[in-house]
């Protein structure tokens, strides 16, 4: 069975621009058969999407969890877990509060560095957003002429060495893996190319991961082959997705522009009961 699938995207419930309803509409238009909404440390958008009555797209419960490895921000994709699991819900509630505090602090740092943006302006520009993040702040900086695009804002103002950066509150990788597994979910190492150190990727995969995101919009063919070899050597599941945010200047520009055929990771599809 060969279908168009996308297991990595973000909505207004984290740092995406489109609502879960809009994402689902676009997925149907693009002929996507299976999808997962993987908002950062947040699953309420997934609940909204799954509550929409339709029979064209199978929705898989998902979330992109933040974790720390040697001071590096490592993302872990959780799939097909129990969304009502109490430890998982407590974890997400804690991080939702911390995420909001982080945004307030970053805006205060922007003001202290004479980048005159406000929280009120952020809420006005993104009225449908449930959880703000760096991409939303970057959009304000662009509108005020402080940055040319999102990447420019990240590179010079909002990155770890920039004047307005506030680090996330994160758990260590094994702790996040435990939370996902206790909720009966699958844990996938997200976009390994963004770790920018394949030795670290190998070390991370020594932990109790179920799989690796081989197919991603930031991975070229060489990267796909490299991470596919890692997956085969370690007998790990293979996943993939667009990592679509809908942010101007950030690829992919449209949902459906980057999709993967299900045959490239059929064992993952079976593991999440998609077949």
Backbone bond lengths (Angstrom), bond angles and torsions (degrees), N, CA, C in turn:
res aa  C-N    CA-C-N  psi(-1)  N-CA   C-N-CA  omega(-1)  CA-C   N-CA-C  phi
1 X - - - 1.464 - - 1.528 109.17 -
2 X 1.332 116.82 125.96 1.457 121.57 -175.56 1.523 109.04 -122.88
3 X 1.355 116.27 119.01 1.454 120.89 -176.03 1.519 109.53 -138.39
4 X 1.331 115.57 158.88 1.456 121.05 174.79 1.524 108.34 -83.74
5 X 1.341 116.04 126.12 1.465 120.20 -176.46 1.528 110.55 -135.26
6 X 1.327 115.39 157.28 1.471 121.14 177.86 1.525 107.96 -150.45
7 X 1.321 115.88 111.22 1.460 121.08 -175.64 1.529 113.49 -109.76
8 X 1.340 116.72 30.14 1.466 118.91 178.65 1.523 108.79 -157.57
9 X 1.328 116.70 108.88 1.467 121.74 177.79 1.525 109.14 -161.34
10 X 1.333 115.23 164.72 1.467 120.50 -174.90 1.523 111.23 -132.72
11 X 1.323 114.73 147.66 1.462 120.85 -177.92 1.525 110.24 -120.83
12 X 1.322 115.19 -172.73 1.464 121.43 177.83 1.521 112.48 -66.50
13 X 1.315 117.41 -7.27 1.464 119.68 176.78 1.523 111.74 -80.33
14 X 1.358 117.49 -9.46 1.472 119.76 168.55 1.517 107.58 -134.75
15 X 1.326 118.51 -108.70 1.460 118.98 -175.15 1.524 113.16 -115.11
16 X 1.331 116.83 24.80 1.453 121.06 174.49 1.520 110.90 -92.99
17 X 1.320 116.11 164.83 1.459 121.85 -177.49 1.533 112.05 -97.44
18 X 1.341 117.57 -24.94 1.450 120.87 -177.35 1.530 111.68 -98.58
19 X 1.327 115.78 149.14 1.459 121.49 177.76 1.530 109.45 -74.06
20 X 1.328 117.69 163.13 1.465 119.19 174.87 1.522 112.34 -57.35
21 X 1.328 116.80 -36.95 1.461 120.59 178.53 1.537 110.98 -62.67
22 X 1.325 116.89 -43.15 1.464 120.46 179.44 1.525 111.59 -65.83
23 X 1.320 116.39 -41.15 1.465 119.84 178.98 1.527 110.61 -61.74
24 X 1.316 116.62 -43.43 1.460 120.25 -179.85 1.525 111.06 -64.38
25 X 1.327 116.70 -41.69 1.467 120.54 177.48 1.522 111.18 -59.03
26 X 1.325 116.13 -45.37 1.462 120.14 -179.91 1.529 111.33 -67.37
27 X 1.313 117.33 -35.99 1.464 120.60 178.23 1.523 110.67 -63.21
28 X 1.320 116.22 -41.41 1.461 120.47 178.01 1.528 110.11 -64.01
29 X 1.343 116.10 -44.05 1.464 120.75 179.59 1.528 111.56 -61.30
30 X 1.340 116.88 -33.21 1.461 121.25 -176.66 1.531 113.06 -90.21
31 X 1.310 117.13 1.98 1.457 119.99 177.25 1.511 114.00 72.70
32 X 1.332 117.35 27.06 1.466 121.35 176.48 1.528 108.75 -77.41
33 X 1.316 116.66 131.24 1.461 120.85 -175.94 1.522 113.33 -93.77
34 X 1.328 116.34 -37.14 1.462 121.80 179.94 1.521 108.77 -132.46
35 X 1.335 116.44 140.00 1.460 119.94 -178.88 1.519 110.07 -151.72
36 X 1.315 115.40 159.09 1.460 121.64 173.98 1.518 108.42 -135.13
37 X 1.317 116.49 129.22 1.460 121.96 171.45 1.519 106.67 -85.92
38 X 1.331 116.72 120.59 1.473 120.78 -173.03 1.529 109.97 -122.09
39 X 1.322 116.28 62.50 1.455 119.68 178.28 1.525 110.57 -62.65
40 X 1.328 115.68 155.16 1.464 120.96 -178.24 1.523 110.96 -71.70
41 X 1.335 115.91 116.88 1.469 122.25 174.37 1.526 111.35 50.67
42 X 1.326 116.73 40.63 1.467 120.79 -173.34 1.530 109.52 -159.13
43 X 1.342 116.95 134.55 1.470 119.63 179.69 1.524 112.98 -126.79
44 X 1.316 118.64 2.79 1.462 119.64 -178.80 1.525 111.81 -65.79
45 X 1.328 117.54 -34.47 1.460 120.23 176.55 1.519 111.79 -63.63
46 X 1.326 115.62 -34.41 1.464 120.55 177.46 1.528 109.92 -66.00
47 X 1.332 116.70 -39.16 1.466 120.17 176.39 1.525 110.62 -60.77
48 X 1.325 116.28 -43.11 1.468 121.00 179.26 1.526 110.14 -61.29
49 X 1.331 116.09 -46.48 1.460 120.39 -178.02 1.523 111.43 -63.32
50 X 1.322 117.57 -43.00 1.459 120.91 -176.98 1.533 112.03 -70.92
51 X 1.337 116.82 -20.57 1.461 120.40 179.99 1.533 112.49 -80.01
52 X 1.326 117.21 -12.41 1.467 121.25 -179.55 1.534 109.32 -75.16
53 X 1.303 116.26 127.94 1.456 120.53 -178.04 1.532 110.48 -78.59
54 X 1.315 115.73 116.95 1.466 122.65 177.66 1.523 107.45 -168.26
55 X 1.315 116.68 159.29 1.465 119.42 -178.69 1.519 113.22 -128.48
56 X 1.352 116.42 15.91 1.464 119.16 -179.05 1.523 113.53 -89.23
57 X 1.340 117.09 -31.47 1.463 120.91 -174.55 1.528 109.70 -126.21
58 X 1.313 115.54 133.03 1.461 120.97 174.50 1.529 108.47 -87.07
59 X 1.328 117.15 122.78 1.464 121.98 -177.83 1.523 109.89 -97.21
60 X 1.319 116.50 125.34 1.457 122.68 177.37 1.532 108.78 -102.93
61 X 1.319 117.20 131.35 1.459 120.65 177.33 1.526 109.74 -61.49
62 X 1.342 115.95 131.37 1.457 119.35 -178.37 1.508 113.26 -149.91
63 X 1.321 115.87 164.09 1.464 122.55 177.52 1.524 108.11 -164.34
64 X 1.338 115.80 144.06 1.466 120.61 174.48 1.525 108.00 -105.68
65 X 1.323 115.43 110.26 1.449 122.33 -175.82 1.530 111.21 -91.45
66 X 1.317 116.03 140.67 1.472 121.29 176.54 1.521 109.29 -89.06
67 X 1.336 115.92 140.37 1.463 120.30 176.33 1.520 109.31 -148.35
68 X 1.313 115.31 170.63 1.460 121.47 -177.72 1.525 110.34 -121.00
69 X 1.336 115.08 133.94 1.464 121.11 173.84 1.514 107.88 -137.81
70 X 1.312 116.65 109.60 1.464 122.26 -179.59 1.531 111.80 55.17
71 X 1.306 116.12 38.41 1.454 120.72 179.38 1.517 114.37 81.04
72 X 1.326 116.92 0.43 1.466 122.72 -179.80 1.522 109.70 -97.08
73 X 1.331 115.84 137.42 1.457 121.56 176.92 1.525 108.50 -76.04
74 X 1.325 116.67 110.07 1.460 122.57 -178.96 1.522 108.71 -112.66
75 X 1.319 116.31 130.42 1.457 121.50 -178.93 1.526 110.41 -101.41
76 X 1.324 113.91 138.10 1.460 121.21 -179.02 1.525 108.22 -124.33
77 X 1.311 116.61 123.43 1.458 121.60 178.59 1.522 109.67 -88.77
78 X 1.324 115.85 125.20 1.460 121.36 175.67 1.516 109.53 -106.25
79 X 1.336 116.86 137.09 1.457 121.23 -177.66 1.527 111.45 -133.48
80 X 1.329 114.23 148.52 1.461 121.88 168.76 1.531 112.49 57.28
81 X 1.330 116.23 33.06 1.462 120.71 178.61 1.527 109.69 -91.60
82 X 1.322 115.68 169.85 1.463 121.62 176.55 1.524 108.17 -80.22
83 X 1.327 119.03 110.28 1.468 120.40 -176.99 1.519 113.92 -69.54
84 X 1.332 116.74 -11.38 1.465 120.52 179.74 1.524 112.59 -99.09
85 X 1.310 117.22 3.44 1.458 120.97 178.28 1.522 109.73 -60.57
86 X 1.329 118.43 124.77 1.472 121.34 -171.97 1.527 113.45 -63.88
87 X 1.340 120.52 -47.94 1.469 118.48 178.29 1.525 112.45 -57.28
88 X 1.338 116.50 -38.11 1.456 119.71 179.08 1.527 110.64 -67.76
89 X 1.324 117.84 -43.72 1.460 121.07 179.45 1.531 110.87 -63.44
90 X 1.334 116.78 -40.94 1.474 120.51 178.59 1.522 110.32 -63.19
91 X 1.315 116.48 -41.31 1.465 122.19 178.52 1.528 110.53 -60.13
92 X 1.325 116.77 -47.13 1.455 121.00 -177.63 1.530 111.82 -68.50
93 X 1.317 117.25 -37.28 1.471 120.70 178.65 1.526 110.60 -63.91
94 X 1.318 116.66 -40.49 1.463 121.54 178.79 1.525 110.60 -63.49
95 X 1.326 116.13 -45.05 1.463 119.14 -177.22 1.519 112.66 -72.55
96 X 1.318 117.37 -27.47 1.461 119.60 176.44 1.524 110.25 -64.32
97 X 1.318 115.97 -42.05 1.464 120.74 177.48 1.522 111.25 -64.55
98 X 1.323 116.69 -44.11 1.456 121.03 -179.00 1.526 111.94 -67.45
99 X 1.332 116.96 -33.43 1.453 120.96 179.18 1.537 110.89 -64.87
100 X 1.329 116.06 -40.05 1.467 120.05 179.28 1.530 110.71 -67.30
101 X 1.328 115.65 -41.77 1.470 119.96 177.20 1.532 110.38 -61.07
102 X 1.315 116.34 -37.45 1.465 120.68 -179.69 1.521 111.22 -64.14
103 X 1.316 117.52 -43.22 1.462 121.67 -179.93 1.530 110.66 -62.70
104 X 1.313 116.61 -42.71 1.469 120.27 178.09 1.524 110.57 -59.73
105 X 1.327 116.57 -44.31 1.464 120.71 -179.20 1.525 111.44 -65.20
106 X 1.340 117.28 -38.73 1.469 119.70 179.98 1.529 110.92 -67.45
107 X 1.318 117.00 -38.26 1.469 119.68 177.16 1.526 110.32 -66.03
108 X 1.313 117.70 -39.54 1.471 121.06 177.12 1.524 110.56 -62.43
109 X 1.344 117.02 -39.32 1.463 120.35 177.28 1.523 111.04 -67.36
110 X 1.325 116.98 -37.28 1.466 120.32 176.11 1.522 109.98 -59.54
111 X 1.308 116.81 -46.57 1.464 121.01 -179.82 1.523 111.20 -63.55
112 X 1.336 116.72 -39.75 1.457 120.82 179.19 1.525 111.75 -65.06
113 X 1.349 116.16 -25.47 1.456 121.38 178.62 1.531 112.13 -100.63
114 X 1.320 115.07 18.77 1.474 123.15 175.29 1.524 113.76 65.74
115 X 1.338 116.30 27.17 1.465 121.27 166.51 1.527 105.62 -97.87
116 X 1.299 116.94 96.38 1.461 121.36 -165.12 1.527 112.23 -84.61
117 X 1.324 114.79 78.91 1.455 122.27 173.40 1.526 107.98 -117.81
118 X 1.321 117.35 161.01 1.465 120.62 -176.93 1.529 111.01 -133.66
119 X 1.329 115.79 159.59 1.456 121.85 176.08 1.528 110.01 -64.59
120 X 1.331 116.49 -38.26 1.467 120.84 179.85 1.529 110.38 -61.95
121 X 1.332 116.45 -39.92 1.455 121.20 178.50 1.529 110.72 -65.54
122 X 1.322 115.86 -39.04 1.465 120.95 178.93 1.534 110.03 -61.81
123 X 1.321 116.32 -46.28 1.461 120.51 -179.28 1.527 111.27 -65.98
124 X 1.325 116.65 -35.56 1.463 121.08 179.71 1.527 111.55 -68.90
125 X 1.322 116.65 -40.08 1.467 120.53 -177.85 1.523 111.52 -73.19
126 X 1.336 117.46 -33.41 1.464 121.14 -177.27 1.531 109.81 -122.63
127 X 1.326 117.64 67.92 1.465 120.87 -174.48 1.528 113.97 -66.46
128 X 1.324 117.70 -23.60 1.465 120.62 -177.71 1.522 112.92 -91.66
129 X 1.320 116.96 -4.97 1.461 120.45 -175.81 1.525 111.28 -77.40
130 X 1.325 115.36 131.24 1.466 121.27 179.94 1.528 111.75 -90.47
131 X 1.315 117.56 -25.05 1.464 121.12 -178.32 1.521 108.88 -147.29
132 X 1.306 116.78 120.01 1.461 121.50 -177.15 1.524 110.73 -86.74
133 X 1.352 114.62 156.36 1.449 120.50 178.17 1.514 110.83 -149.78
134 X 1.324 115.91 -172.57 1.467 120.80 -178.85 1.530 113.56 -55.92
135 X 1.346 119.71 -40.72 1.471 118.04 -179.45 1.526 113.34 -60.15
136 X 1.328 117.18 -32.79 1.463 119.65 178.82 1.535 110.83 -70.09
137 X 1.321 115.65 -42.22 1.468 119.41 177.01 1.534 109.65 -63.54
138 X 1.329 115.96 -39.63 1.467 120.10 178.69 1.527 111.27 -59.13
139 X 1.315 117.44 -39.16 1.462 120.63 179.45 1.529 111.16 -62.11
140 X 1.328 117.24 -38.80 1.473 119.86 176.87 1.523 110.78 -66.19
141 X 1.324 116.63 -41.39 1.462 120.21 179.10 1.530 111.01 -62.13
142 X 1.307 116.49 -36.97 1.467 120.86 177.63 1.526 109.96 -65.74
143 X 1.327 116.73 -46.56 1.467 120.47 -177.90 1.527 112.09 -61.03
144 X 1.330 116.11 -32.39 1.463 120.24 -179.96 1.532 112.35 -86.09
145 X 1.329 117.25 -1.67 1.451 120.48 178.49 1.513 114.65 83.86
146 X 1.337 117.21 12.82 1.465 120.12 -179.51 1.529 111.95 -84.65
147 X 1.334 117.07 -15.43 1.465 121.65 179.33 1.525 108.41 -147.65
148 X 1.330 115.81 152.94 1.462 120.49 -178.07 1.526 111.95 -83.13
149 X 1.318 115.99 -35.89 1.459 121.22 179.23 1.526 108.89 -156.47
150 X 1.329 116.47 -178.73 1.468 120.36 -176.34 1.520 111.14 -61.26
151 X 1.332 117.00 -44.09 1.466 119.77 -178.67 1.521 111.24 -63.47
152 X 1.321 116.83 -38.70 1.464 121.17 178.06 1.527 110.46 -62.79
153 X 1.334 116.59 -41.97 1.467 120.61 177.96 1.521 110.87 -63.57
154 X 1.342 115.96 -41.33 1.458 119.78 178.64 1.531 111.17 -66.00
155 X 1.325 116.24 -43.97 1.466 120.77 -173.74 1.531 112.97 -67.47
156 X 1.328 117.26 -34.83 1.459 119.93 -170.98 1.525 115.59 -113.83
157 X 1.323 117.40 -15.03 1.460 118.69 -175.75 1.525 112.76 -127.37
158 X 1.339 116.80 -42.43 1.459 120.66 -168.89 1.523 114.69 -111.04
159 X 1.340 117.63 14.38 1.463 117.43 176.62 1.526 110.33 -94.14
160 X 1.334 115.74 177.91 1.470 120.50 -172.89 1.522 112.93 -60.16
161 X 1.334 118.35 -24.87 1.465 121.74 179.06 1.526 112.10 -101.73
162 X 1.320 116.51 2.58 1.456 120.99 -178.47 1.520 112.17 -83.59
163 X 1.316 117.51 167.94 1.466 121.45 -174.81 1.522 114.63 -76.01
164 X 1.340 117.80 -14.77 1.456 119.77 -172.56 1.523 112.79 -122.55
165 X 1.306 116.23 23.52 1.464 120.46 -177.43 1.524 111.16 -92.04
166 X 1.315 115.57 138.96 1.467 122.31 172.80 1.527 106.70 -126.49
167 X 1.315 119.16 123.79 1.467 120.77 -177.69 1.524 112.11 -66.89
168 X 1.328 114.95 151.05 1.459 120.25 175.07 1.524 110.11 -72.88
169 X 1.315 114.57 154.34 1.458 120.17 167.57 1.533 106.01 -83.48
170 X 1.324 117.06 122.92 1.460 120.10 -173.99 1.523 110.85 -136.85
171 X 1.322 115.34 149.95 1.452 121.52 171.23 1.520 109.12 -91.68
172 X 1.314 116.07 164.78 1.449 120.61 174.79 1.532 109.45 -73.19
173 X 1.322 115.71 155.70 1.458 121.68 -175.64 1.532 113.01 -52.67
174 X 1.344 120.43 -48.56 1.474 119.16 -178.26 1.522 112.92 -61.15
175 X 1.333 117.48 -32.36 1.462 120.28 -180.00 1.529 111.39 -67.94
176 X 1.337 116.25 -40.28 1.464 119.87 178.10 1.527 110.34 -67.45
177 X 1.322 116.66 -41.10 1.463 120.08 177.74 1.523 110.54 -59.99
178 X 1.315 117.27 -40.15 1.467 120.99 178.55 1.525 111.27 -62.69
179 X 1.329 116.57 -42.11 1.467 120.62 -179.80 1.529 110.51 -61.91
180 X 1.326 116.83 -44.31 1.468 120.72 179.79 1.525 110.67 -65.12
181 X 1.317 116.95 -45.35 1.462 120.46 -177.08 1.516 112.05 -70.20
182 X 1.336 117.97 -35.28 1.463 120.31 176.57 1.530 111.29 -63.38
183 X 1.340 115.34 -26.43 1.471 120.09 177.47 1.527 110.90 -91.97
184 X 1.325 116.77 15.20 1.468 123.60 176.34 1.524 112.67 64.00
185 X 1.341 116.17 33.09 1.466 120.44 -179.69 1.512 113.15 -105.33
186 X 1.324 115.37 173.61 1.459 123.05 174.92 1.525 108.90 -101.67
187 X 1.321 117.24 139.25 1.467 122.78 -178.75 1.520 110.05 -112.61
188 X 1.337 116.22 120.95 1.456 123.07 -175.66 1.533 109.53 -120.43
189 X 1.324 117.57 130.66 1.464 120.83 175.70 1.526 108.96 -70.76
190 X 1.335 117.04 120.16 1.464 121.83 -175.13 1.526 112.04 -82.01
191 X 1.330 115.45 148.48 1.471 125.66 173.78 1.534 114.27 21.04
192 X 1.330 117.41 70.48 1.479 120.31 -175.84 1.525 113.61 -59.07
193 X 1.322 118.27 -24.07 1.465 120.03 179.60 1.521 111.16 -60.40
194 X 1.346 117.05 -29.54 1.458 120.88 -176.79 1.530 112.44 -77.88
195 X 1.318 117.00 -10.12 1.470 119.76 173.47 1.519 109.85 -73.60
196 X 1.325 116.15 -24.26 1.471 124.53 173.77 1.532 112.97 61.49
197 X 1.309 115.31 28.25 1.460 119.68 178.59 1.531 107.76 -162.23
198 X 1.332 116.89 98.90 1.460 119.55 -175.31 1.524 112.96 -69.11
199 X 1.318 117.36 -22.33 1.467 119.17 173.37 1.515 109.56 -64.04
200 X 1.324 116.38 -41.39 1.461 120.94 176.64 1.526 110.83 -66.84
201 X 1.332 116.54 -37.23 1.466 119.59 177.48 1.527 109.63 -59.34
202 X 1.310 116.82 -45.03 1.464 121.46 177.92 1.526 110.90 -60.33
203 X 1.323 116.44 -43.24 1.464 120.21 179.56 1.526 110.88 -65.61
204 X 1.320 116.83 -39.65 1.465 120.42 177.95 1.525 111.02 -61.84
205 X 1.313 116.44 -40.15 1.456 120.17 -178.08 1.523 112.60 -70.31
206 X 1.330 117.22 -9.27 1.459 120.57 172.02 1.526 111.25 -71.63
207 X 1.327 116.25 -19.41 1.465 120.00 174.33 1.529 108.98 -74.73
208 X 1.312 115.94 -179.47 1.464 121.36 -171.19 1.535 112.61 -84.37
209 X 1.316 116.68 53.54 1.467 120.88 175.50 1.526 109.59 -77.86
210 X 1.324 114.96 148.92 1.460 120.53 174.93 1.525 111.37 -91.77
211 X 1.349 116.09 -21.89 1.451 117.91 -176.94 1.513 112.48 -170.43
212 X 1.329 115.19 -175.64 1.455 122.39 -177.47 1.532 108.81 -138.80
213 X 1.320 116.09 143.32 1.457 121.25 178.05 1.533 108.62 -82.34
214 X 1.309 115.02 92.67 1.463 120.94 -177.95 1.525 111.04 -76.46
215 X 1.326 116.51 -41.32 1.465 121.58 -175.20 1.529 109.50 -101.67
216 X 1.329 115.38 118.46 1.465 121.76 -175.24 1.520 107.67 -153.18
217 X 1.323 116.15 150.42 1.466 119.95 -175.91 1.521 113.51 -62.50
218 X 1.332 118.22 -18.66 1.464 121.32 177.76 1.525 112.63 -93.00
219 X 1.324 118.08 -5.03 1.463 121.82 -177.87 1.522 110.24 -93.65
220 X 1.325 117.29 127.05 1.458 119.91 170.91 1.532 109.06 -85.48
221 X 1.319 115.95 179.31 1.465 120.10 -176.17 1.525 111.64 -60.19
222 X 1.310 116.70 -39.12 1.475 120.83 179.57 1.525 110.83 -62.57
223 X 1.334 116.44 -43.49 1.467 120.08 178.90 1.522 110.84 -65.14
224 X 1.322 116.90 -41.78 1.462 120.44 178.43 1.522 110.60 -58.42
225 X 1.315 116.18 -45.75 1.467 119.75 -179.20 1.524 111.26 -64.14
226 X 1.330 116.46 -38.90 1.464 120.91 -178.94 1.530 111.09 -65.50
227 X 1.326 116.38 -45.90 1.462 119.66 -177.55 1.528 111.80 -76.54
228 X 1.318 116.21 -27.81 1.463 119.01 174.24 1.524 110.27 -65.61
229 X 1.335 116.64 -38.94 1.464 120.67 177.57 1.527 110.74 -63.62
230 X 1.334 116.95 -40.03 1.466 120.67 176.91 1.529 110.34 -61.37
231 X 1.326 115.61 -43.38 1.458 120.17 -178.68 1.527 111.10 -63.38
232 X 1.336 116.29 -44.10 1.463 120.04 -179.07 1.522 111.23 -66.15
233 X 1.334 116.13 -41.09 1.471 120.12 -179.78 1.527 111.68 -62.13
234 X 1.343 116.21 -35.29 1.463 120.93 -176.38 1.531 113.07 -100.49
235 X 1.321 116.92 4.27 1.464 121.78 -179.68 1.534 111.72 57.30
236 X 1.339 114.61 45.87 1.462 121.09 -179.18 1.524 110.25 -101.20
237 X 1.323 115.49 154.27 1.458 121.08 173.59 1.529 109.86 -68.82
238 X 1.322 116.13 154.85 1.455 122.79 -179.97 1.519 109.19 -118.03
239 X 1.335 116.56 127.58 1.458 121.19 179.19 1.523 110.07 -126.85
240 X 1.344 115.82 -179.54 1.451 119.45 179.31 1.511 112.94 -175.76
241 X 1.317 115.69 159.85 1.459 120.71 178.83 1.510 111.62 -178.27
242 X 1.320 115.14 174.02 1.462 121.19 -172.72 1.520 113.63 -81.13
243 X 1.342 117.14 -29.40 1.473 121.84 -170.48 1.533 109.54 62.03
244 X 1.314 115.96 39.23 1.464 122.34 -177.59 1.528 111.20 -71.00
245 X 1.355 115.63 131.33 1.462 122.63 176.75 1.532 112.39 -117.64
246 X 1.323 117.13 -23.11 1.459 120.24 -177.98 1.511 114.08 78.81
247 X 1.329 117.14 16.77 1.465 122.58 -176.14 1.522 109.82 -88.69
248 X 1.309 117.20 133.32 1.462 121.79 178.72 1.526 110.75 -56.54
249 X 1.316 116.31 130.44 1.458 120.97 177.84 1.512 114.38 84.45
250 X 1.323 117.23 4.00 1.463 120.21 -179.09 1.528 109.06 -121.96
251 X 1.316 116.69 120.75 1.460 120.43 179.81 1.526 110.48 -79.08
252 X 1.338 116.01 153.55 1.463 127.95 -7.91 1.530 111.24 -70.73
253 X 1.322 115.69 151.74 1.459 120.80 -174.25 1.520 113.07 -83.39
254 X 1.351 116.47 -22.10 1.463 120.65 -178.70 1.523 109.18 -140.03
255 X 1.313 117.02 143.08 1.454 120.27 174.26 1.528 108.59 -64.97
256 X 1.309 116.44 132.10 1.451 121.13 -176.04 1.506 112.81 99.92
257 X 1.333 116.36 -12.72 1.468 120.66 177.44 1.528 110.44 -69.21
258 X 1.342 115.12 -34.38 1.466 120.26 175.30 1.529 107.62 -125.93
259 X 1.307 117.05 113.22 1.458 122.68 175.08 1.519 108.20 -135.56
260 X 1.314 115.95 167.10 1.459 121.81 -179.17 1.517 108.14 -124.95
261 X 1.320 117.39 143.98 1.456 118.14 174.69 1.521 108.98 -81.80
262 X 1.312 115.79 142.27 1.469 121.55 -171.39 1.519 113.36 -62.41
263 X 1.321 117.84 -26.39 1.456 120.48 -178.80 1.524 112.38 -62.77
264 X 1.328 117.40 -22.70 1.468 119.80 -179.41 1.525 111.79 -70.26
265 X 1.322 116.54 -19.16 1.471 118.20 174.63 1.522 110.72 -146.44
266 X 1.329 114.88 59.13 1.462 120.19 -176.05 1.524 113.27 -65.03
267 X 1.339 118.12 -30.09 1.465 119.53 178.75 1.523 110.82 -67.29
268 X 1.340 116.31 -35.75 1.466 120.29 175.38 1.529 109.54 -64.83
269 X 1.317 116.84 -43.15 1.458 120.75 178.59 1.525 110.61 -58.96
270 X 1.320 116.74 -40.72 1.468 119.93 178.13 1.524 111.63 -68.98
271 X 1.325 116.15 -36.79 1.468 120.29 -178.40 1.525 111.43 -65.40
272 X 1.341 116.91 -33.34 1.465 119.73 177.46 1.520 111.48 -93.18
273 X 1.328 115.38 15.80 1.464 121.93 174.27 1.521 111.97 62.74
274 X 1.342 116.24 30.05 1.464 119.50 179.22 1.527 111.20 -79.98
275 X 1.331 117.05 -20.54 1.476 119.77 177.68 1.518 108.90 -103.13
